[in-house]
Amino acid sequence: MLEFATSKYGATFPMFSKIDVNGDDTCNVYKFLKAGNPDEEGNEDIAWNFTKFLVGKDGQGLKRCGPQVTPEDIAVAVTAHT
């Protein structure tokens, strides 16, 4: 992936390896973000790319937003928690 991104697109920013967001090998940060923070249907697993999590200044998860939610929609929640 790194070689592809650098040779094809000239990417020079730091890249991380792929992580699991669901299942037995879920990355700890996603375990934390998903715990007690289900989607609109009550599922904690992430079903699709671009699921977003709003995290407060204290490090606690405040809100989970699905892929269809825009940054403009989230701005209202961000303003409410600042």
Secondary structure, DSSP 8 states (H G I E B T S, - for coil): -HHHHHHHH---S------BSSSTTB-HHHHHHHTT---TTS--S--STT-EEEE-TTS-EEEEE-TT--HHHHHHHHHHT-
